[in-house]
Amino acid sequence: MAMHRMVNGEKVELTPEEEAELLVEWEANKKAQEARAWLEGRVRSYPKIEEQLDMLFHDALNGTTTWQDTISDIKARYPKPKS
């Protein structure tokens, strides 16, 4: 199936070279997005800093590991890719 682009409102078929370049660009974008997925997952999952500070305070007061357990769980769910 041929790929197309719009030029001045007209549908123009891509050359094989243009199609190959576009596919390479799409693959690079996909890989970049996958490489950022772990970070985006962590950022969305981390509790607000105020909540983390409260966890740390109560952990120090009670001898618990709530903060460490929470952060470790998030890091395990969204592991940093190996370089």
C-alpha positions as YAML, in Angstrom:
chain: A
units: angstrom
residues:
- id: 1
  name: MET
  ca: [0.00, 0.00, 0.00]
- id: 2
  name: ALA
  ca: [1.47, 3.31, -1.07]
- id: 3
  name: MET
  ca: [1.84, 6.22, 1.33]
- id: 4
  name: HIS
  ca: [0.71, 9.72, 0.47]
- id: 5
  name: ARG
  ca: [1.14, 13.32, 1.58]
- id: 6
  name: MET
  ca: [-0.85, 16.44, 0.88]
- id: 7
  name: VAL
  ca: [0.73, 19.08, -1.37]
- id: 8
  name: ASN
  ca: [-1.31, 22.21, -2.05]
- id: 9
  name: GLY
  ca: [-4.46, 20.33, -1.18]
- id: 10
  name: GLU
  ca: [-3.66, 17.42, -3.50]
- id: 11
  name: LYS
  ca: [-2.83, 13.85, -2.52]
- id: 12
  name: VAL
  ca: [0.65, 12.98, -3.79]
- id: 13
  name: GLU
  ca: [2.19, 9.51, -3.57]
- id: 14
  name: LEU
  ca: [5.49, 9.31, -1.71]
- id: 15
  name: THR
  ca: [8.53, 8.06, -3.58]
- id: 16
  name: PRO
  ca: [10.07, 4.84, -2.26]
- id: 17
  name: GLU
  ca: [12.92, 6.91, -0.82]
- id: 18
  name: GLU
  ca: [10.54, 9.31, 0.96]
- id: 19
  name: GLU
  ca: [8.54, 6.37, 2.29]
- id: 20
  name: ALA
  ca: [11.71, 4.70, 3.61]
- id: 21
  name: GLU
  ca: [12.83, 7.94, 5.30]
- id: 22
  name: LEU
  ca: [9.42, 8.36, 6.91]
- id: 23
  name: LEU
  ca: [9.42, 4.81, 8.23]
- id: 24
  name: VAL
  ca: [12.89, 5.32, 9.73]
- id: 25
  name: GLU
  ca: [11.70, 8.54, 11.38]
- id: 26
  name: TRP
  ca: [8.57, 6.81, 12.78]
- id: 27
  name: GLU
  ca: [10.68, 3.98, 14.20]
- id: 28
  name: ALA
  ca: [13.07, 6.46, 15.83]
- id: 29
  name: ASN
  ca: [10.15, 8.35, 17.37]
- id: 30
  name: LYS
  ca: [8.64, 5.11, 18.64]
- id: 31
  name: LYS
  ca: [11.93, 4.09, 20.27]
- id: 32
  name: ALA
  ca: [12.35, 7.54, 21.85]
- id: 33
  name: GLN
  ca: [8.82, 7.36, 23.25]
- id: 34
  name: GLU
  ca: [9.46, 3.87, 24.67]
- id: 35
  name: ALA
  ca: [12.72, 5.09, 26.20]
- id: 36
  name: ARG
  ca: [10.82, 7.85, 28.05]
- id: 37
  name: ALA
  ca: [7.92, 5.64, 29.17]
- id: 38
  name: TRP
  ca: [9.63, 4.48, 32.35]
- id: 39
  name: LEU
  ca: [10.32, 8.06, 33.44]
- id: 40
  name: GLU
  ca: [6.82, 9.27, 32.65]
- id: 41
  name: GLY
  ca: [5.36, 6.34, 34.59]
- id: 42
  name: ARG
  ca: [7.48, 7.15, 37.62]
- id: 43
  name: VAL
  ca: [6.68, 10.86, 37.53]
- id: 44
  name: ARG
  ca: [2.93, 10.15, 37.39]
- id: 45
  name: SER
  ca: [3.17, 7.60, 40.21]
- id: 46
  name: TYR
  ca: [5.37, 9.37, 42.75]
- id: 47
  name: PRO
  ca: [3.39, 10.92, 45.60]
- id: 48
  name: LYS
  ca: [3.55, 14.70, 45.94]
- id: 49
  name: ILE
  ca: [6.67, 15.87, 47.75]
- id: 50
  name: GLU
  ca: [4.57, 16.97, 50.74]
- id: 51
  name: GLU
  ca: [3.21, 13.42, 51.06]
- id: 52
  name: GLN
  ca: [6.70, 11.96, 50.77]
- id: 53
  name: LEU
  ca: [8.01, 14.26, 53.49]
- id: 54
  name: ASP
  ca: [5.11, 13.23, 55.74]
- id: 55
  name: MET
  ca: [5.92, 9.57, 55.07]
- id: 56
  name: LEU
  ca: [9.57, 10.18, 55.96]
- id: 57
  name: PHE
  ca: [8.61, 11.99, 59.17]
- id: 58
  name: HIS
  ca: [6.30, 9.19, 60.29]
- id: 59
  name: ASP
  ca: [8.83, 6.53, 59.26]
- id: 60
  name: ALA
  ca: [11.48, 8.22, 61.46]
- id: 61
  name: LEU
  ca: [9.00, 8.58, 64.31]
- id: 62
  name: ASN
  ca: [7.59, 5.04, 64.10]
- id: 63
  name: GLY
  ca: [10.58, 3.08, 62.80]
- id: 64
  name: THR
  ca: [8.66, 2.12, 59.65]
- id: 65
  name: THR
  ca: [9.66, 2.00, 55.97]
- id: 66
  name: THR
  ca: [6.53, 3.35, 54.26]
- id: 67
  name: TRP
  ca: [8.38, 5.87, 52.11]
- id: 68
  name: GLN
  ca: [11.09, 3.42, 51.05]
- id: 69
  name: ASP
  ca: [8.49, 0.74, 50.27]
- id: 70
  name: THR
  ca: [6.41, 3.19, 48.21]
- id: 71
  name: ILE
  ca: [9.36, 4.45, 46.16]
- id: 72
  name: SER
  ca: [10.79, 0.94, 45.68]
- id: 73
  name: ASP
  ca: [7.42, -0.31, 44.40]
- id: 74
  name: ILE
  ca: [7.21, 2.53, 41.87]
- id: 75
  name: LYS
  ca: [10.77, 1.94, 40.69]
- id: 76
  name: ALA
  ca: [10.01, -1.78, 40.30]
- id: 77
  name: ARG
  ca: [6.87, -1.06, 38.24]
- id: 78
  name: TYR
  ca: [8.76, 1.37, 35.98]
- id: 79
  name: PRO
  ca: [12.35, 0.11, 35.78]
- id: 80
  name: LYS
  ca: [14.98, 2.32, 34.24]
- id: 81
  name: PRO
  ca: [16.19, 0.77, 31.00]
- id: 82
  name: LYS
  ca: [19.75, -0.45, 30.88]
- id: 83
  name: SER
  ca: [22.01, 1.89, 28.91]
...
